[in-house]
Amino acid sequence: MKLTIDNKEIECEEGISLMEAARRIGIEVPALCYREGYDHFTSCMMCMVKDTKAGKNVPACSARAADGMVVETQNDEIRAFRKSTLELLLSDHLGDCEAPCQRLCGVHNEVPQIIRDIMAGQMGTAVAHLRSDMALPAVLERFCNAPCEKGCRRGLVDESVSIRALMRHAAEWDLQNAEPYVPPCAPSSGKRVAIIGAGMTGLSTAYYLALMGHSSVVFERQPRVLPRLRDENGTEVLPDWVVEGELRLLNRLGVEIRTGIKAGSDISMADLRRQFSAVVVACGAVPVEDLELLGVPGTAKGIIADAGTSQTKIDGVFSAGNAVKRDTPILRTVQQAKAMATCISQRLNGKQIVGIYEMYNHMMGRLQPEELKEFASHASPIPRVRSADAGHVSFAKEAAVLETGRCMHCDCRANHDCDLRTYSDQYGAVQSAYKGEQRATYVQMNGGTGVLFEPGKCVKCGLCVRVTSKDGEKFGFTFVGRGFEVKAAISLGKSLEEGLEKSGSKVVEACPTGALANAEE
Amino acid sequence: MSESGASTCSGGCGGKTSSRSPAELDLAPVEAIVASIGRRPEDLIPLLQAMQKHYNYLPKPALERLCQITDITPDVVDGVSTFYSQFRHHPVGKHVIRTCTGTACHVSGANILHDTFRQHLKIKPGEHTDGEGEFTVEEVACLGCCMLAPVAQIDDVIYGQIETWKVPDLIEDFRASEKTRVSADANGGKLSARDTVGEVRICLCSSCVAGGSRKVYDEVMRQSEKLDIPVKVKDVGCTGISYDIPLVEFHLYNDNRYRYGKVDPVDVRDLLLRHFRPISWWKRAGARLFHTLETFFTDESWVPPTRYSQDVRHGVEKAYTGAQVRLVTEHAGTLDPRSIDDYIQHDGFKALESVLKQRKFEDVIAEVKSSGLRGRGGAGFPTGMKWEMTRATPNDVKYVICNGDEGDPGAFMDRMILESFPYRVLEGMVIAAFAVGAHEGFLYIRAEYPLATKRIREAIRVCEERGLLGENIMGTGFKLKLKVVEGAGAFVCGEETALMSAIEGGRGMPRFRPPFPAQSGLWGKPTCINNVETFASIPWIIRNGAKAFAAYGTEKSKGTKTFALAGKVRRGGLIEVPMGMTINEIVNDIGGGVPEGRKLKAVLMGGPSGGCVPAHLAHTPVDYEALKSVGAIIGSGGMVVLDDTDCIVDIARYFLSFTQDESCGKCTHCRIGTKRMKEVLDRLCCGKGRKGDLELLETLSTITIEGSLCGLGKTAPNPVLSSLRYYRAEYEAHVQGKCPARRCKNLVQYFITDTCFGCTRCSQMCPTDSIPMNPYHHHVIEESTCTRCDICLQVCPVNAIEKIPM
């Protein structure tokens, strides 16, 4: 039997589904309610494909492949259909992909995850997570204005979690280690970037470029790095061991720092542009004459650079931070460095310059009082641990762990591994396209089995029902009710522990969203 | 609708209003029930029904016990018991009041009626039972008594044509009659040994009983005995003349027939005396004397029953019945539905005999094919082809299923046919089973039709006794075992794959087709599944030949079709007409047009899956293709007539609420899409419409049609699309916060005109005291507390109350 899927011919036996046939020739058809090894259920309708001869759309998970069929798995009509499918699901989806703290963080630091790492004593993992998003955290967390804490939902209960102090605790723990953590870098591109200025912007840019596989040379006219920050604050606020620790890491990542060299006079812009694949001007706020000397167009306010791409008027020359706008807050300079490094990397890799890609991010909006209670009920009720906050003394380990217990973990545990999020992103779905009149009330169940159940995130695919039934759980998952009100729940109102005696990890693995997730992850 | 539908509680909150704790619950009955019904997965729904009958609800400990002593697992028990709306997970009052929310009842103010019951019984918001635990109020999809709208059922007593102001009296009547009430379908019709002088024919189907025929029947029995008049009181299949019930026919043995409509029990004695003479002379004299004295001593002069008389040959009824062609409902009004002998005397089982003894299955299939009969359940798939497919699929085991899960609100054809012609349905099924080669079959009948279930069960038992079902039918060796399965309240089970899942004891969730039931159906076996009316058409086709059947109808739609004609029409009821008759002919000639000088607005065809045919297209014939071309469908045969006081947006919202409530919740688009559509329609009907809402409705309709697996979701947007097509201006008015028909409660207010002369009647009847008592003066309605229950408008003697736009 022969059929054609997306212009590829396949020969297969009778009785297999179109989904299976497509997979055999490497075509993935999106699906939420289907997992290999379980019966098809045909509820999500994401796997709709076009049977062009019959002129109708059929669900690939349950439609049988037939001889002579011509199937399209991607076309405008199907894409539009899948988008609307996702938008309907999103209109009935209750939760946040990312916690407010992470969304508000300039460098998009994965705060709740790091807090869970610290709580579990997994300091190495905490540092790895921290350094994957944040450059020079040990320095930055001494000066950050911490918008994360302003958005922290714990603040609605009593006081926000001491996020900045916890992050600093992790970063300093790392630097004090005999073998500090070295983040993995993308394979080297062989391209080099010149960075003028070893301030927060310049060093951060060097760090992010290194992660993206590009080496850099930083030119600093002063004899030491971070000159302004250190001069203004003194060693009590910013001790040398912190700066040196971060510098050691930059060296390990291949960043070369040349101090005492003044760009514009010691080395000309023309030379830099010739010798390097790109040039970054991160000289901080300088007089307009210095800019003229450098040969970068600017005004008394600073260098003229595109807000989206950081490109100056000169091709291949980028600028951000105080060099563009005076008195930029320190977190903002690191944020700009990250965005600029991304744009430079895109240019160096010959890609379109679009900046940092923002993934689909579902938001549940303002919490109802009872929802806040629900969140708070899963967190430690103690007041904010504040030993490290005001002064510049680091959190002690015990205090840090105590404080982590206050986090309400507003993020979705499955936000890296959620088919709904991935597809919503791929198909450009909009959360509010079919907004409902009234949203449901958020609840979560954490039965001590390590499985976190958030029914509001359920897409009613029934995979958990099939998994627990196949595993022979005594009280497995079942569908309760029908229609819009239908819910997946443990049978006969039993607890999660009673319902998931053996298949806890399997239901988490099968759940296409974060409705069922590992509580600890 | 908000308070009906599946309970979302998984049983955990059962004890909330319970007076007894689970510890005291006696679980022994569960064991007895399992012992009598069975312990297999397919026994689950009957087990739950029996348990609910015993406990009045499904207590959680009882469900757990059920899991322990059967082969059914907790996930299935919980899943199934929360899927069907019949099952309750918390205790209810001593009596349950179910307000019908069918289409005809809706247009007659069912929602107001439901609220009035709540108000009268002082039921708190969010609760369903009164403080004393006497009454629980529920809404029910459709009781199938559409001509008596609005209808409510208290336990098994159905009340029809309830005006809201009569609710207190109705509750009192129920309480008063509680002791004397006879159970539905108690067997009467006994015939004395002496020769009878004639027959008195009365229909005791559910809707006629709701209209009072049981009381008349009992009175005829009582009076004929008392007066010593030896008449045969015969319970007959329904005439379908629902607009004139209770209908009594006096059939004299000189072949004269006299029909009386709207008979009251007090008329019975005189009617009997008018047509028959008591046997003994002294009873005759006594009767005459008593009558004279009674007339002499009572103030109220007796209104002679001639007022009700219907002449079979002339006038009104002729118009109603004259244009009809009765094949499926042959001998309506004559046949005793409970008598197999009566059926046999009227050519019953002749078709079966000729099939079993003289024909081959191929011939039978060929005959049905050439008759052009198409499935009467709604989709219109050629019946003969379905049979052929089932026959062609090789398998030792095949099934035949009769789909009696008539769920369309506003349709009651199947109920009437099952109640009035049970033997005809069975005969059709045996013929089908022979044609496809099945030896086992099921009749799936919805929960709201207890009488139909009872009569079919009885008919099966009698047929088995007579060798018309069972191991050796008519001595030919052909065998067929039939079983009744009672539905448990799920409209979606009308969809064939969902229905089969229900018979298997699961949640009624449809699945993707193909494979079709004819290839892989019940328990994976080839299954021939047809609608009640389809099976009931078969005996006539076999007896009279395909040609005779095909002589009726149009090119592609052959034969006759029954319709439940209801709504704003003078004469409604169950009718059977040849295909191709125009809607105008049905509404005006048979139905007598819309009442009270109102104007025909539209005819709703095909219930929640159908559409509306506007008045200017009423010349459209009833024909599958013709109706489709105007955006409607024949559907199962519900036909609800709207007049100019009906709001089309309200109707669309009503249907969407229905389908949304009945969605099984499986497919994303049906589950969420219909919900979002309903929200938009809700907005429009309460004056909160937004710009772009109509376009949003259209988008949601399109994707819901495309993304739903089964007919429910695929057709749910039809009422919206079809009404938008013809009445867009009315929708746009709602976006502006106006209801041109003055129907939407939140867009109108009640106003007392200068005609008011201060009789205080409205003030006395107002349940929320929103009209201050002011005798002999013009009354005024307090807008803020008015609940728009409509009572004042109904009771005002001078029609001084008007609805005006907000």
Boltz contact constraints between the chains, C-beta under 6 A:
constraints:
  - contact:
      token1: [A, 42]
      token2: [B, 512]
      max_distance: 6.0
  - contact:
      token1: [A, 43]
      token2: [B, 666]
      max_distance: 6.0
  - contact:
      token1: [A, 43]
      token2: [B, 667]
      max_distance: 6.0
  - contact:
      token1: [A, 44]
      token2: [B, 668]
      max_distance: 6.0
  - contact:
      token1: [A, 45]
      token2: [B, 668]
      max_distance: 6.0
  - contact:
      token1: [A, 45]
      token2: [B, 707]
      max_distance: 6.0
  - contact:
      token1: [A, 62]
      token2: [B, 512]
      max_distance: 6.0
  - contact:
      token1: [A, 84]
      token2: [B, 703]
      max_distance: 6.0
  - contact:
      token1: [A, 85]
      token2: [B, 668]
      max_distance: 6.0
  - contact:
      token1: [A, 88]
      token2: [B, 668]
      max_distance: 6.0
  - contact:
      token1: [A, 88]
      token2: [B, 672]
      max_distance: 6.0
  - contact:
      token1: [A, 88]
      token2: [B, 673]
      max_distance: 6.0
  - contact:
      token1: [A, 89]
      token2: [B, 668]
      max_distance: 6.0
  - contact:
      token1: [A, 92]
      token2: [B, 672]
      max_distance: 6.0
  - contact:
      token1: [A, 434]
      token2: [B, 676]
      max_distance: 6.0
  - contact:
      token1: [A, 437]
      token2: [B, 679]
      max_distance: 6.0
  - contact:
      token1: [A, 475]
      token2: [B, 74]
      max_distance: 6.0
  - contact:
      token1: [A, 476]
      token2: [B, 75]
      max_distance: 6.0
  - contact:
      token1: [A, 478]
      token2: [B, 75]
      max_distance: 6.0
  - contact:
      token1: [A, 478]
      token2: [B, 78]
      max_distance: 6.0
  - contact:
      token1: [A, 478]
      token2: [B, 79]
      max_distance: 6.0
  - contact:
      token1: [A, 479]
      token2: [B, 79]
      max_distance: 6.0
  - contact:
      token1: [A, 480]
      token2: [B, 10]
      max_distance: 6.0
  - contact:
      token1: [A, 480]
      token2: [B, 82]
      max_distance: 6.0
  - contact:
      token1: [A, 481]
      token2: [B, 6]
      max_distance: 6.0
  - contact:
      token1: [A, 481]
      token2: [B, 8]
      max_distance: 6.0
  - contact:
      token1: [A, 481]
      token2: [B, 82]
      max_distance: 6.0
  - contact:
      token1: [A, 482]
      token2: [B, 6]
      max_distance: 6.0
  - contact:
      token1: [A, 482]
      token2: [B, 83]
      max_distance: 6.0
  - contact:
      token1: [A, 482]
      token2: [B, 664]
      max_distance: 6.0
  - contact:
      token1: [A, 482]
      token2: [B, 665]
      max_distance: 6.0
  - contact:
      token1: [A, 483]
      token2: [B, 663]
      max_distance: 6.0
  - contact:
      token1: [A, 483]
      token2: [B, 665]
      max_distance: 6.0
  - contact:
      token1: [A, 484]
      token2: [B, 671]
      max_distance: 6.0
  - contact:
      token1: [A, 484]
      token2: [B, 675]
      max_distance: 6.0
  - contact:
      token1: [A, 485]
      token2: [B, 8]
      max_distance: 6.0
  - contact:
      token1: [A, 486]
      token2: [B, 665]
      max_distance: 6.0
  - contact:
      token1: [A, 489]
      token2: [B, 10]
      max_distance: 6.0
  - contact:
      token1: [A, 491]
      token2: [B, 74]
      max_distance: 6.0
  - contact:
      token1: [A, 491]
      token2: [B, 75]
      max_distance: 6.0
  - contact:
      token1: [A, 491]
      token2: [B, 78]
      max_distance: 6.0
  - contact:
      token1: [A, 492]
      token2: [B, 11]
      max_distance: 6.0
  - contact:
      token1: [A, 492]
      token2: [B, 74]
      max_distance: 6.0
  - contact:
      token1: [A, 492]
      token2: [B, 78]
      max_distance: 6.0
  - contact:
      token1: [A, 493]
      token2: [B, 10]
      max_distance: 6.0
  - contact:
      token1: [A, 493]
      token2: [B, 11]
      max_distance: 6.0
  - contact:
      token1: [A, 493]
      token2: [B, 12]
      max_distance: 6.0
